[in-house]
Amino acid sequence: MKAATWLISGILLGFFAFMFWTNWRIFFHNYIKKDSHTSVIPFLGGLSGTIGLLIAPVNGIAVFWWIPLLLDWGSVPLVVFSASYALSKKRTKAS
């Protein structure tokens, strides 16, 4: 049973790492280089990392369940960015 838990946790954390890299790369190309028009996949990477940490058979690691949600551009950073962008556009229209 422990081997299966390691396997599933490893797959989920590996998928998180892939999504983390992919979503931040998309952010860089869309907003820094302004040469791409692709979109991120929201929450998939952050949630897979969270689940991977919660089920990992390592003592004490589950308390860090929230970190993938903060690190993956498609999770909390995207929500904060989108909300601030929408508010700035709303303020610009009101002026």
C-alpha distance (Angstrom), angle and dihedral (degrees) to the residues before:
residue distance angle dihedral
M1 . . .
K2 3.79 . .
A3 3.80 91.3 .
A4 3.80 90.7 54.0
T5 3.81 90.4 49.4
W6 3.81 90.3 51.1
L7 3.79 90.3 48.8
I8 3.78 96.0 48.7
S9 3.80 92.8 43.0
G10 3.80 90.5 48.5
I11 3.79 92.7 50.0
L12 3.81 91.6 49.1
L13 3.80 93.1 47.1
G14 3.80 90.8 45.8
F15 3.79 89.9 51.6
F16 3.82 88.9 49.1
A17 3.81 89.9 52.9
F18 3.80 90.7 50.2
M19 3.81 93.0 47.9
F20 3.81 91.4 44.4
W21 3.81 90.4 55.6
T22 3.81 94.1 41.7
N23 3.80 96.4 47.6
W24 3.82 93.9 46.7
R25 3.81 89.9 47.4
I26 3.81 89.5 52.8
F27 3.81 89.8 48.8
F28 3.81 90.7 51.1
H29 3.79 93.3 49.7
N30 3.81 95.1 43.1
Y31 3.81 101.4 42.6
I32 3.80 107.3 19.8
K33 3.82 104.5 34.3
K34 3.83 93.4 23.0
D35 3.79 90.9 -149.3
S36 3.77 103.7 115.3
H37 3.76 138.1 57.8
T38 3.77 102.0 -162.8
S39 3.78 122.8 124.9
V40 3.76 133.9 -134.8
I41 3.77 125.2 -114.1
P42 3.80 103.4 -115.2
F43 3.81 121.5 -130.1
L44 3.82 97.0 -17.5
G45 3.80 94.6 105.4
G46 3.79 96.0 40.0
L47 3.79 93.5 48.0
S48 3.79 93.6 47.5
G49 3.81 89.6 51.3
T50 3.79 91.0 48.0
I51 3.80 93.2 50.6
G52 3.80 90.3 44.4
L53 3.79 91.1 55.4
L54 3.80 93.4 44.0
I55 3.81 93.8 54.1
A56 3.82 98.1 35.7
P57 3.81 110.9 120.6
V58 3.81 92.5 -129.1
N59 3.79 119.8 114.3
G60 3.79 113.3 -115.0
I61 3.79 98.5 4.2
A62 3.82 95.0 105.8
V63 3.82 90.7 72.8
F64 3.80 87.2 71.2
W65 3.83 93.2 60.2
W66 3.83 91.3 120.6
I67 3.82 97.1 57.5
P68 3.85 97.2 81.5
L69 3.80 89.3 53.0
L70 3.81 90.0 55.5
L71 3.80 96.2 42.7
D72 3.81 101.1 46.5
W73 3.81 111.5 84.2
G74 3.81 89.2 -145.6
S75 3.81 92.7 61.6
V76 3.82 129.9 46.7
P77 3.84 95.8 -12.6
L78 3.80 90.3 55.2
V79 3.80 92.1 49.9
V80 3.82 91.9 49.2
F81 3.81 92.2 45.2
S82 3.81 92.7 47.7
A83 3.79 93.3 47.4
S84 3.80 93.2 48.3
Y85 3.81 91.1 45.8
A86 3.82 91.5 50.6
L87 3.80 91.6 47.9
S88 3.80 92.4 49.3
K89 3.80 90.8 50.4
K90 3.80 90.6 48.3
R91 3.82 91.1 50.8
T92 3.81 91.0 48.0
K93 3.81 91.5 53.5
A94 3.81 91.6 47.0
S95 3.83 92.0 54.0
